Amino acid sequence: AAIKAKIDKDYLSRLTDVLTTIKPLNRTDVVTLARTFGSLSDVANADLKSLKDCPGLGDKKVKSLHDVLNKPFSLAATRRRNNLI
């Protein structure tokens, strides 16, 4: 517990902690997303064009973010999804 970095309990700190695990997003990108969309739910539901319209977010960052938030977590889920579509 002493080694683990202290994470503040406010929303922006938690959002930053989560979204900066997505490479190549950084803290500035998270602030931009939070100001633009307001919540993780709204970021996850945003279309590619809306994400690309955010200053500082290029194609690579937008693709990484969109893929992480919209692709299934497992191979089995991917297979189920492909069979349903």
C-alpha positions, 0 to 999 in steps of 0.5 A: 500500500505504501508503494502504490501511488496516492490517487485523489478522490475527485472525479478528474483525478480518477478519470485521469488515472483511468484514461492515461492508461490508454496509450498515447493519452496524457493528462492534458488530453484527459482535461480536454476530454473532460471539458468537452464531454463532461463524463467518461460515459459521454466520452465513450459514447462520442463518435469519432468526429466529435473526438477528432474535433478535440484540440490536441487529439490526433488520429492515433489518439482518437483511434486508441481511445475509441478502440479501447472504449468500444471493442469487446474485452474478450475473444469470446465476446468478439466472436459472439458480437461477430455472430450477431452482426 
